[in-house]
Amino acid sequence: MSSIHFNKQVFISTLKTSNLIVYAVTPVALMLTLIFQGMIKGNLKPEYFGYALIVSVAFCVWAYVDHKFRQMGAERAKANLERMDE
């Protein structure tokens, strides 16, 4: 059996990246995926890039709203704990 070495520290440090990096890399990855699919199938249409941009913007908006709501939830939980301690 062959063993595959997996560096856990690389995976953990990747999870600690800032959201800005995730927002920037996701559209690029989506566009590259479209280009590869277009090269393989040969039927790449310009509309697909428009759809990909719309999806990327929707992802960024969703991630931003999710981040803000998580911050608000954490602040509320902290405030509730402080009230309970009094």
N, CA, C and O atoms as a DFTB+ gen file, in Angstrom:
344 C
 N C O
     1  1       0.834      -1.180       0.000
     2  2       0.000       0.000       0.000
     3  2       0.881       1.246       0.000
     4  3       1.881       1.314       0.715
     5  1       0.510       2.192      -0.781
     6  2       1.282       3.427      -0.803
     7  2       0.676       4.424       0.173
     8  3      -0.543       4.541       0.299
     9  1       1.540       5.120       0.843
    10  2       1.054       6.125       1.781
    11  2       1.210       7.507       1.154
    12  3       2.213       7.805       0.507
    13  1       0.221       8.319       1.356
    14  2       0.247       9.672       0.821
    15  2       0.482      10.614       1.984
    16  3      -0.269      10.618       2.960
    17  1       1.530      11.411       1.872
    18  2       1.845      12.358       2.937
    19  2       0.957      13.586       2.776
    20  3       0.906      14.190       1.705
    21  1       0.274      13.941       3.826
    22  2      -0.618      15.092       3.800
    23  2      -0.153      16.087       4.847
    24  3      -0.138      15.782       6.040
    25  1       0.225      17.267       4.405
    26  2       0.686      18.293       5.315
    27  2      -0.527      19.018       5.895
    28  3      -1.149      19.838       5.219
    29  1      -0.855      18.715       7.134
    30  2      -2.038      19.283       7.768
    31  2      -1.890      20.782       7.998
    32  3      -2.884      21.507       7.966
    33  1      -0.691      21.252       8.226
    34  2      -0.485      22.668       8.501
    35  2      -0.847      23.527       7.297
    36  3      -1.373      24.627       7.466
    37  1      -0.577      23.049       6.091
    38  2      -0.934      23.793       4.881
    39  2      -2.447      23.927       4.800
    40  3      -2.963      24.994       4.468
    41  1      -3.159      22.842       5.104
    42  2      -4.623      22.868       5.059
    43  2      -5.182      23.820       6.110
    44  3      -6.111      24.576       5.828
    45  1      -4.633      23.790       7.301
    46  2      -5.118      24.647       8.391
    47  2      -4.841      26.113       8.085
    48  3      -5.704      26.963       8.308
    49  1      -3.655      26.419       7.581
    50  2      -3.336      27.812       7.274
    51  2      -4.180      28.326       6.110
    52  3      -4.463      29.522       6.037
    53  1      -4.585      27.443       5.204
    54  2      -5.465      27.843       4.111
    55  2      -6.826      28.259       4.648
    56  3      -7.439      29.191       4.129
    57  1      -7.298      27.587       5.667
    58  2      -8.586      27.926       6.247
    59  2      -8.567      29.278       6.953
    60  3      -9.619      29.882       7.164
    61  1      -7.392      29.751       7.314
    62  2      -7.271      31.022       8.029
    63  2      -7.054      32.211       7.098
    64  3      -6.731      33.302       7.568
    65  1      -7.223      32.028       5.799
    66  2      -7.033      33.136       4.865
    67  2      -8.144      34.156       5.029
    68  3      -9.216      33.849       5.550
    69  1      -7.880      35.348       4.587
    70  2      -8.892      36.394       4.709
    71  2      -9.987      36.187       3.662
    72  3      -9.772      35.542       2.635
    73  1     -11.144      36.738       3.941
    74  2     -12.270      36.601       3.016
    75  2     -12.002      37.289       1.694
    76  3     -12.514      36.863       0.659
    77  1     -11.209      38.346       1.713
    78  2     -10.902      39.058       0.479
    79  2     -10.214      38.138      -0.522
    80  3     -10.492      38.215      -1.719
    81  1      -9.334      37.282      -0.059
    82  2      -8.644      36.349      -0.944
    83  2      -9.643      35.367      -1.553
    84  3      -9.579      35.058      -2.743
    85  1     -10.556      34.888      -0.732
    86  2     -11.572      33.961      -1.227
    87  2     -12.446      34.634      -2.277
    88  3     -12.751      34.037      -3.309
    89  1     -12.848      35.876      -2.018
    90  2     -13.688      36.604      -2.964
    91  2     -12.956      36.850      -4.280
    92  3     -13.581      36.851      -5.340
    93  1     -11.663      37.054      -4.229
    94  2     -10.898      37.329      -5.441
    95  2     -10.598      36.059      -6.227
    96  3     -10.599      36.086      -7.458
    97  1     -10.347      34.973      -5.556
    98  2      -9.934      33.738      -6.228
    99  2     -11.120      32.997      -6.839
   100  3     -10.967      32.342      -7.870
   101  1     -12.288      33.087      -6.229
   102  2     -13.443      32.339      -6.716
   103  2     -13.832      32.705      -8.150
   104  3     -14.020      31.801      -8.963
   105  1     -13.960      33.995      -8.497
   106  2     -14.283      34.308      -9.902
   107  2     -13.195      33.870     -10.875
   108  3     -13.495      33.432     -11.986
   109  1     -11.945      33.985     -10.469
   110  2     -10.846      33.562     -11.339
   111  2     -10.933      32.058     -11.591
   112  3     -10.779      31.602     -12.724
   113  1     -11.180      31.292     -10.533
   114  2     -11.297      29.845     -10.684
   115  2     -12.484      29.480     -11.565
   116  3     -12.404      28.552     -12.370
   117  1     -13.580      30.206     -11.412
   118  2     -14.756      29.949     -12.235
   119  2     -14.474      30.239     -13.709
   120  3     -14.893      29.481     -14.584
   121  1     -13.773      31.319     -13.978
   122  2     -13.441      31.659     -15.364
   123  2     -12.481      30.626     -15.972
   124  3     -12.637      30.235     -17.129
   125  1     -11.501      30.194     -15.195
   126  2     -10.579      29.176     -15.698
   127  2     -11.293      27.868     -15.988
   128  3     -10.990      27.191     -16.971
   129  1     -12.241      27.512     -15.132
   130  2     -13.024      26.302     -15.362
   131  2     -13.809      26.411     -16.664
   132  3     -13.890      25.449     -17.428
   133  1     -14.387      27.587     -16.916
   134  2     -15.109      27.800     -18.167
   135  2     -14.184      27.695     -19.381
   136  3     -14.550      27.107     -20.399
   137  1     -13.001      28.261     -19.266
   138  2     -12.052      28.212     -20.385
   139  2     -11.641      26.773     -20.679
   140  3     -11.587      26.363     -21.839
   141  1     -11.348      26.001     -19.617
   142  2     -10.970      24.593     -19.820
   143  2     -12.115      23.803     -20.438
   144  3     -11.893      22.992     -21.337
   145  1     -13.324      24.028     -19.971
   146  2     -14.469      23.328     -20.542
   147  2     -14.671      23.714     -22.005
   148  3     -14.986      22.869     -22.842
   149  1     -14.485      24.995     -22.300
   150  2     -14.612      25.450     -23.685
   151  2     -13.553      24.847     -24.593
   152  3     -13.836      24.530     -25.748
   153  1     -12.337      24.685     -24.085
   154  2     -11.279      24.074     -24.896
   155  2     -11.569      22.596     -25.139
   156  3     -11.288      22.072     -26.216
   157  1     -12.127      21.935     -24.145
   158  2     -12.402      20.509     -24.295
   159  2     -13.596      20.275     -25.221
   160  3     -13.517      19.474     -26.152
   161  1     -14.692      20.972     -24.963
   162  2     -15.907      20.748     -25.750
   163  2     -15.934      21.553     -27.044
   164  3     -16.546      21.130     -28.025
   165  1     -15.279      22.702     -27.055
   166  2     -15.215      23.508     -28.257
   167  2     -16.448      24.358     -28.517
   168  3     -16.611      24.866     -29.627
   169  1     -17.310      24.529     -27.541
   170  2     -18.521      25.318     -27.772
   171  2     -18.678      26.418     -26.726
   172  3     -19.764      26.614     -26.182
   173  1     -17.611      27.119     -26.454
   174  2     -17.633      28.180     -25.453
   175  2     -18.299      29.428     -26.025
   176  3     -17.884      29.949     -27.060
   177  1     -19.335      29.896     -25.339
   178  2     -20.054      31.084     -25.785
   179  2     -19.757      32.237     -24.830
   180  3     -19.559      32.008     -23.637
   181  1     -19.722      33.468     -25.329
   182  2     -19.451      34.621     -24.466
   183  2     -20.490      34.803     -23.356
   184  3     -20.176      35.353     -22.301
   185  1     -21.720      34.345     -23.588
   186  2     -22.758      34.478     -22.563
   187  2     -22.381      33.737     -21.286
   188  3     -22.750      34.148     -20.186
   189  1     -21.641      32.638     -21.444
   190  2     -21.256      31.857     -20.272
   191  2     -20.398      32.671     -19.312
   192  3     -20.499      32.512     -18.096
   193  1     -19.552      33.546     -19.860
   194  2     -18.736      34.397     -19.000
   195  2     -19.595      35.419     -18.265
   196  3     -19.316      35.758     -17.115
   197  1     -20.625      35.902     -18.919
   198  2     -21.573      36.804     -18.248
   199  2     -22.279      36.105     -17.103
   200  3     -22.415      36.662     -16.014
   201  1     -22.731      34.875     -17.351
   202  2     -23.376      34.099     -16.289
   203  2     -22.404      33.867     -15.129
   204  3     -22.782      33.957     -13.960
   205  1     -21.165      33.571     -15.465
   206  2     -20.166      33.316     -14.424
   207  2     -19.913      34.572     -13.590
   208  3     -19.733      34.481     -12.376
   209  1     -19.899      35.737     -14.229
   210  2     -19.719      36.982     -13.480
   211  2     -20.897      37.236     -12.545
   212  3     -20.710      37.677     -11.411
   213  1     -22.110      36.958     -13.021
   214  2     -23.292      37.130     -12.173
   215  2     -23.230      36.201     -10.973
   216  3     -23.529      36.612      -9.852
   217  1     -22.847      34.958     -11.200
   218  2     -22.729      33.998     -10.099
   219  2     -21.636      34.429      -9.124
   220  3     -21.799      34.294      -7.911
   221  1     -20.540      34.939      -9.638
   222  2     -19.447      35.385      -8.768
   223  2     -19.881      36.560      -7.893
   224  3     -19.569      36.600      -6.703
   225  1     -20.595      37.507      -8.480
   226  2     -21.089      38.650      -7.706
   227  2     -22.082      38.181      -6.649
   228  3     -22.053      38.653      -5.513
   229  1     -22.960      37.252      -7.025
   230  2     -23.927      36.715      -6.061
   231  2     -23.206      36.012      -4.911
   232  3     -23.610      36.142      -3.756
   233  1     -22.149      35.275      -5.217
   234  2     -21.381      34.609      -4.177
   235  2     -20.743      35.629      -3.240
   236  3     -20.784      35.461      -2.021
   237  1     -20.162      36.670      -3.791
   238  2     -19.513      37.689      -2.961
   239  2     -20.519      38.396      -2.058
   240  3     -20.231      38.650      -0.888
   241  1     -21.693      38.714      -2.593
   242  2     -22.728      39.366      -1.787
   243  2     -23.181      38.439      -0.672
   244  3     -23.312      38.858       0.478
   245  1     -23.422      37.173      -1.017
   246  2     -23.850      36.202      -0.009
   247  2     -22.797      36.047       1.088
   248  3     -23.133      36.040       2.272
   249  1     -21.540      35.926       0.705
   250  2     -20.476      35.747       1.686
   251  2     -20.334      36.978       2.576
   252  3     -20.091      36.842       3.775
   253  1     -20.480      38.170       2.016
   254  2     -20.387      39.402       2.802
   255  2     -21.538      39.484       3.812
   256  3     -21.317      39.788       4.984
   257  1     -22.757      39.215       3.357
   258  2     -23.910      39.256       4.251
   259  2     -23.776      38.197       5.343
   260  3     -24.071      38.462       6.508
   261  1     -23.334      37.008       4.970
   262  2     -23.132      35.934       5.946
   263  2     -22.108      36.342       6.999
   264  3     -22.302      36.098       8.190
   265  1     -21.030      36.956       6.560
   266  2     -19.984      37.398       7.484
   267  2     -20.528      38.434       8.471
   268  3     -20.247      38.363       9.668
   269  1     -21.303      39.392       7.969
   270  2     -21.861      40.427       8.839
   271  2     -22.856      39.847       9.842
   272  3     -22.855      40.234      11.011
   273  1     -23.707      38.918       9.391
   274  2     -24.667      38.319      10.311
   275  2     -23.980      37.457      11.369
   276  3     -24.435      37.399      12.511
   277  1     -22.901      36.797      10.998
   278  2     -22.154      36.021      11.998
   279  2     -21.523      36.940      13.039
   280  3     -21.491      36.612      14.225
   281  1     -21.018      38.098      12.591
   282  2     -20.468      39.065      13.545
   283  2     -21.549      39.565      14.487
   284  3     -21.330      39.667      15.694
   285  1     -22.720      39.878      13.936
   286  2     -23.814      40.355      14.776
   287  2     -24.253      39.283      15.762
   288  3     -24.551      39.592      16.916
   289  1     -24.299      38.037      15.329
   290  2     -24.681      36.943      16.211
   291  2     -23.683      36.763      17.336
   292  3     -24.069      36.508      18.477
   293  1     -22.400      36.893      17.025
   294  2     -21.376      36.758      18.054
   295  2     -21.479      37.898      19.059
   296  3     -21.317      37.682      20.260
   297  1     -21.746      39.106      18.579
   298  2     -21.889      40.250      19.491
   299  2     -23.107      40.077      20.393
   300  3     -23.047      40.390      21.582
   301  1     -24.210      39.581      19.836
   302  2     -25.404      39.349      20.643
   303  2     -25.161      38.286      21.700
   304  3     -25.584      38.432      22.846
   305  1     -24.475      37.210      21.309
   306  2     -24.192      36.146      22.267
   307  2     -23.299      36.665      23.391
   308  3     -23.497      36.319      24.555
   309  1     -22.322      37.491      23.045
   310  2     -21.438      38.060      24.057
   311  2     -22.221      38.982      24.989
   312  3     -22.007      38.956      26.202
   313  1     -23.122      39.794      24.441
   314  2     -23.932      40.702      25.259
   315  2     -24.852      39.910      26.185
   316  3     -25.039      40.292      27.340
   317  1     -25.424      38.823      25.698
   318  2     -26.289      37.987      26.533
   319  2     -25.515      37.353      27.680
   320  3     -26.019      37.254      28.799
   321  1     -24.299      36.927      27.401
   322  2     -23.475      36.335      28.458
   323  2     -23.123      37.373      29.519
   324  3     -23.112      37.073      30.713
   325  1     -22.836      38.595      29.075
   326  2     -22.507      39.655      30.024
   327  2     -23.721      39.995      30.897
   328  3     -23.570      40.258      32.090
   329  1     -24.909      39.993      30.313
   330  2     -26.118      40.257      31.092
   331  2     -26.385      39.130      32.096
   332  3     -26.852      39.374      33.208
   333  1     -26.090      37.932      31.698
   334  2     -26.319      36.796      32.605
   335  2     -25.345      36.814      33.769
   336  3     -25.670      36.341      34.858
   337  1     -24.149      37.357      33.551
   338  2     -23.136      37.417      34.614
   339  2     -23.482      38.461      35.660
   340  3     -23.003      38.377      36.791
   341  1     -24.296      39.435      35.311
   342  2     -24.604      40.519      36.251
   343  2     -25.567      40.095      37.324
   344  3     -25.922      40.897      38.188
